[in-house]
């Protein structure tokens, strides 16, 4: 590079740095303040959401406790009649043609 070109760029660089650094500092402070507010709002929303989830979980637990435990352990209704409940179900054989 030419010495004259470097000497011409020195004042331009000094002016840009002198007036650009305060602008950059203000921008950085505003950016981090905005980000901090966003994080606080997000944390508050999560706390509210956590309370709603906890209430929903407690409601679900209370409903499950109200259900008779024997109903949960029975399984689906059987195809057998009441008088033949202790006999095994007959095996069905299907004919395949083909």
trRosetta pair geometry for C-beta under 8 A, 3 or more apart (Angstrom, degrees):
i j d omega theta_ij theta_ji phi_ij phi_ji
1 5 5.5 -111 179 74 97 127
1 6 5.8 101 124 -51 124 100
2 5 4.4 92 65 2 92 105
2 6 7.1 -163 92 -5 50 83
3 6 5.8 -54 -151 37 35 111
3 7 6.3 33 153 -17 67 107
4 7 5.7 -55 -146 39 32 111
4 8 6.4 32 153 -21 64 107
5 8 5.7 -56 -149 36 31 111
5 9 6.4 26 154 -18 65 108
6 9 5.8 -58 -146 37 32 108
6 10 6.8 48 153 -39 63 96
7 10 5.9 -35 -151 8 34 119
8 11 7.5 -59 -172 31 35 96
8 12 7.3 23 144 -6 64 115
9 12 5.5 -65 -152 45 46 112
9 13 5.7 45 154 -23 79 109
10 13 6.0 -58 -143 38 26 109
10 14 6.3 26 158 -20 63 109
11 14 5.6 -55 -145 37 33 114
11 15 6.3 33 157 -20 66 105
12 15 5.9 -56 -150 35 29 109
12 16 6.4 26 154 -16 64 108
13 16 5.8 -55 -145 38 31 109
13 17 6.2 26 158 -14 66 110
14 17 6.0 -59 -144 41 27 108
14 18 6.0 29 157 -23 64 111
15 18 5.7 -54 -142 35 28 112
15 19 6.4 -1 168 7 64 110
16 19 6.8 -73 -144 51 22 89
16 20 5.1 13 166 -17 65 129
17 20 5.8 -57 -116 44 21 106
17 21 5.9 29 178 -31 61 108
18 21 7.0 -52 -148 19 12 106
19 22 7.0 -56 -161 35 37 103
19 23 6.9 31 151 -12 65 114
20 23 5.6 -64 -153 42 39 112
20 24 5.9 39 153 -23 74 108
21 24 5.6 -54 -143 37 31 112
21 25 6.3 34 157 -21 65 104
22 25 5.6 -52 -146 35 34 113
22 26 6.4 34 156 -18 66 103
23 26 5.9 -53 -149 36 31 109
23 27 6.3 33 152 -20 64 108
24 27 5.6 -54 -148 37 31 115
24 28 6.3 32 154 -21 65 105
25 28 5.8 -54 -147 35 31 110
25 29 6.4 27 157 -15 65 106
26 29 5.9 -57 -147 39 30 108
26 30 6.2 27 157 -16 66 109
27 30 5.9 -59 -146 40 27 108
27 31 6.1 31 156 -24 64 110
28 31 5.6 -54 -145 34 28 114
28 32 6.4 19 160 -12 64 107
29 32 6.2 -60 -146 40 28 103
29 33 6.3 29 156 -19 64 108
30 33 5.7 -56 -146 38 30 111
30 34 6.3 32 156 -19 65 106
31 34 5.9 -57 -153 36 27 111
31 35 6.4 25 152 -17 64 108
32 35 5.4 -50 -142 38 36 113
32 36 6.2 43 154 -25 65 103
33 36 5.6 -51 -147 33 31 114
33 37 6.6 31 153 -17 63 103
34 37 5.8 -55 -152 35 32 110
34 38 6.5 33 151 -19 65 105
35 38 5.6 -53 -149 35 34 114
35 39 6.4 33 153 -18 66 105
36 39 5.8 -55 -148 37 30 110
36 40 6.4 31 153 -19 64 106
37 40 5.7 -54 -147 37 33 112
37 41 6.3 32 155 -17 66 105
38 41 5.8 -55 -148 38 30 110
38 42 6.3 31 153 -19 64 108
39 42 5.5 -53 -145 37 32 113
39 43 6.3 33 155 -20 65 104
40 43 5.7 -52 -145 35 31 110
40 44 6.4 31 154 -18 64 106
41 44 5.7 -54 -147 37 32 111
41 45 6.4 32 153 -19 65 106
42 45 5.7 -54 -147 37 31 111
42 46 6.4 32 153 -20 64 105
43 46 5.7 -53 -148 35 32 112
43 47 6.6 36 152 -22 64 102
44 47 5.7 -49 -150 31 33 112
44 48 6.6 31 152 -15 64 104
45 48 5.8 -55 -150 39 34 110
45 49 6.1 34 152 -19 66 109
46 49 5.5 -54 -142 40 32 113
46 50 6.1 40 154 -27 65 104
47 50 5.6 -51 -147 31 29 114
47 51 6.7 32 152 -18 61 102
48 51 5.8 -53 -155 33 33 112
48 52 6.6 31 150 -16 65 105
49 52 5.6 -54 -151 37 36 111
49 53 6.3 35 152 -19 68 105
50 53 5.7 -52 -145 37 32 110
50 54 6.3 34 153 -21 64 106
51 54 5.7 -53 -146 36 30 112
51 55 6.4 30 155 -18 64 104
52 55 5.8 -53 -148 36 31 110
52 56 6.3 32 153 -19 64 107
53 56 5.6 -55 -148 38 32 113
53 57 6.3 34 153 -21 65 106
54 57 5.7 -53 -147 35 30 112
54 58 6.5 30 155 -18 64 105
55 58 5.8 -54 -148 36 31 110
55 59 6.4 33 153 -20 64 106
56 59 5.7 -54 -149 35 31 112
56 60 6.4 32 153 -19 64 106
57 60 5.7 -54 -148 36 32 112
57 61 6.4 32 154 -19 65 105
58 61 5.7 -53 -146 37 32 112
58 62 6.4 32 155 -20 65 105
59 62 5.9 -54 -149 35 30 110
59 63 6.6 30 153 -18 63 105
60 63 5.8 -55 -150 35 32 110
60 64 6.4 29 154 -17 65 107
61 64 5.7 -56 -146 38 32 110
61 65 6.3 30 156 -18 66 107
62 65 5.8 -55 -146 37 31 110
62 66 6.5 35 153 -24 63 105
63 66 5.7 -55 -152 31 32 113
63 67 7.0 36 152 -25 63 99
64 67 6.0 -48 -155 22 36 112
67 71 6.0 -104 171 65 95 126
67 72 6.3 89 124 -48 121 107
68 71 4.5 89 74 -3 95 105
68 72 7.5 -171 96 -7 55 82
69 72 5.6 -53 -156 34 43 113
69 73 6.4 28 153 -11 72 110
70 73 5.9 -65 -145 44 34 102
70 74 6.3 51 156 -46 68 99
71 74 5.9 -40 -147 7 30 118
78 85 7.3 93 88 -133 153 86
79 89 7.0 62 66 -116 111 126
80 84 5.6 -125 -174 92 106 89
80 85 5.5 134 114 -108 132 50
80 87 7.3 167 -141 64 136 85
80 89 6.6 -119 -65 -85 105 87
81 84 5.2 58 60 31 90 95
81 85 7.5 -109 92 -56 45 68
82 85 6.0 -12 -159 -45 34 112
84 87 4.7 -39 -178 28 91 121
